[in-house]
Amino acid sequence: MESCLADYCDVAFQQSSTLGNARHVEASGPCSDVLHLEMYPIPTNTAFQMAPRDFVVERTWRQDEEGVFRVVFHSVVNNKVPVQTGYKAPVRAEMLGASYTITPVNEAGAAAGHASENECLLTMVVRLDPKGWLSGNFGSEALASHVQYTHAFLNPILLSVIGIRDEVEREKFVQQEEGQVHEGPL
């Protein structure tokens, strides 16, 4: 369990800053730091209508007495990252709350043979306000749905969970050197 937890924690940490352009702003405590994240909408038929979003978030992490590891994010104001202005500037969105939770197998599950002690459950929850004209505060949920807001912005966040899993699981398989191509008949 320790190996699985350590692997997932390391990769979750890396993935938490790879949702777009990421910059470490400052440490805000022994188990917390401030990040500046910029997200660009993935291409859709209507994504050209959406400005990129940026977030200034505090990332806090801890492991509780039951072995559950949590990485929690919420928006903060930081003078080192002023709101950008201009036609191409990203809209400052608000991360109302987001977290990765990495939970080890409990004793009952391992004893019953339902799971290996080397497994973990990875969960991610995200709640954000995109601000701008996509914000729910302006009553534009139908419009946001029409322009595929969820596909353009939320799917990359949620797909980061798959990226974490893939990165950890990759260790189980034979690694090929990048660019290695098999020549000739199979």
C-alpha positions in Angstrom: 0.0 0.0 0.0 2.8 2.4 0.8 4.3 2.1 -2.7 0.9 2.6 -4.4 0.1 5.6 -2.2 3.6 7.1 -2.7 3.4 6.6 -6.5 -0.1 8.2 -6.8 0.8 11.1 -4.5 3.9 11.9 -6.5 2.0 11.8 -9.8 -1.0 13.7 -8.5 1.3 16.4 -7.4 2.9 16.6 -10.9 -0.5 16.4 -12.6 -2.1 19.1 -10.4 0.1 21.6 -12.2 -0.1 20.2 -15.7 -3.7 21.1 -16.5 -2.4 24.0 -18.6 0.4 26.4 -18.2 1.4 26.3 -14.5 3.7 28.4 -12.5 4.7 28.0 -8.9 4.1 31.4 -7.2 5.3 30.8 -3.6 5.2 28.4 -0.7 2.4 29.5 1.7 3.2 27.0 4.5 4.9 23.7 5.2 2.2 21.7 3.3 0.8 24.3 1.0 1.8 26.5 -1.9 0.3 29.0 -4.4 0.0 28.1 -8.1 -1.0 30.2 -11.2 -2.7 27.9 -13.7 -3.8 28.9 -17.2 -6.2 26.7 -19.1 -7.0 26.9 -22.7 -10.2 25.4 -24.1 -9.7 22.3 -26.1 -10.9 22.7 -29.7 -14.6 22.3 -30.4 -16.9 23.9 -33.0 -17.5 26.8 -30.6 -14.4 26.9 -28.5 -13.1 29.8 -30.6 -15.7 31.9 -28.7 -14.2 31.2 -25.3 -11.3 33.1 -23.8 -8.7 31.1 -21.8 -9.2 31.0 -18.1 -6.6 31.4 -15.4 -6.7 30.6 -11.7 -4.6 31.5 -8.7 -5.0 28.6 -6.3 -3.6 27.5 -3.0 -2.8 23.9 -3.0 -2.7 22.2 0.4 -1.9 18.6 1.1 -2.0 16.2 4.0 -2.2 12.5 4.9 -4.6 11.6 7.7 -4.3 8.9 10.4 -6.1 6.4 8.2 -3.6 6.8 5.4 -5.9 8.9 3.1 -3.9 11.5 1.2 -5.6 14.7 0.1 -4.6 17.5 -2.2 -7.0 20.4 -2.0 -7.2 23.5 -4.2 -9.1 26.8 -3.8 -8.8 30.2 -5.3 -6.9 32.9 -3.5 -5.9 36.5 -4.2 -2.2 37.0 -4.6 -0.5 40.3 -5.4 2.2 38.5 -7.3 -0.3 37.4 -9.9 -2.4 40.4 -11.0 -5.5 40.0 -13.2 -4.4 40.4 -16.9 -6.2 42.8 -19.1 -6.6 43.1 -22.9 -8.2 41.4 -25.8 -6.3 38.1 -25.6 -6.0 38.0 -21.8 -7.4 35.1 -19.9 -10.5 35.5 -17.7 -9.7 35.1 -14.0 -11.9 32.2 -13.0 -12.6 31.0 -9.5 -11.8 27.5 -8.2 -14.5 27.1 -5.6 -13.1 23.8 -4.5 -11.2 20.9 -6.0 -9.4 17.9 -4.5 -7.6 14.7 -5.3 -8.2 12.0 -2.7 -6.0 9.0 -2.7 -7.4 6.2 -0.5 -5.6 3.0 0.4 -7.5 -0.3 0.5 -9.0 -1.0 4.0 -8.2 -4.2 5.9 -11.6 -5.7 5.2 -11.2 -5.3 1.5 -7.7 -6.8 1.4 -8.7 -9.6 3.8 -11.7 -10.6 1.7 -9.5 -10.6 -1.5 -11.5 -7.8 -3.2 -8.4 -5.8 -3.6 -4.6 -5.9 -3.3 -2.8 -4.0 -0.6 -0.9 -2.4 -3.5 -4.0 -0.7 -4.8 -5.5 2.8 -4.2 -8.7 4.6 -5.1 -8.1 8.0 -6.7 -11.0 10.5 -6.7 -11.2 14.0 -8.0 -13.9 16.5 -7.3 -14.0 19.9 -9.0 -16.3 22.9 -8.5 -15.5 26.1 -10.4 -17.0 29.3 -11.6 -15.6 30.2 -15.1 -16.5 33.8 -14.7 -17.0 36.0 -17.7 -20.1 35.3 -19.9 -19.9 31.6 -19.0 -20.6 32.2 -15.3 -23.7 30.8 -13.8 -24.2 34.2 -12.1 -25.4 35.6 -15.4 -28.0 32.9 -16.0 -26.2 31.6 -19.0 -26.2 27.8 -18.2 -28.0 27.1 -21.4 -25.6 29.2 -23.4 -22.6 27.6 -21.7 -24.1 24.2 -22.6 -24.6 25.2 -26.2 -21.0 26.3 -26.6 -19.7 23.0 -25.1 -18.2 24.7 -22.0 -17.9 21.4 -20.2 -16.1 19.7 -23.0 -13.8 22.6 -23.5 -12.7 23.2 -19.9 -13.8 20.6 -17.4 -12.9 17.5 -19.4 -9.2 18.3 -19.4 -9.3 18.7 -15.6 -11.1 15.4 -15.1 -8.9 13.6 -17.7 -5.9 14.5 -15.5 -7.1 11.7 -13.2 -6.7 9.2 -16.1 -3.2 10.7 -16.7 -2.3 10.0 -13.1 -3.5 6.4 -13.3 -1.7 5.9 -16.6 1.5 7.3 -15.3 1.4 5.0 -12.2 0.3 1.9 -14.2 3.0 2.4 -16.9 5.6 0.9 -14.5 3.9 -2.5 -14.9 4.8 -2.7 -18.6 7.9 -3.0 -20.7 9.1 0.5 -21.6 10.1 1.3 -25.2 12.5 4.1 -25.9 10.9 7.1 -27.4 11.1 7.1 -31.2 11.7 3.4 -31.3 10.0 2.0 -34.3 9.8 -1.7 -35.4 11.0 -2.0 -39.0 10.1 -4.9 -41.2 7.3 -7.5 -41.1 5.9 -8.4 -37.7 
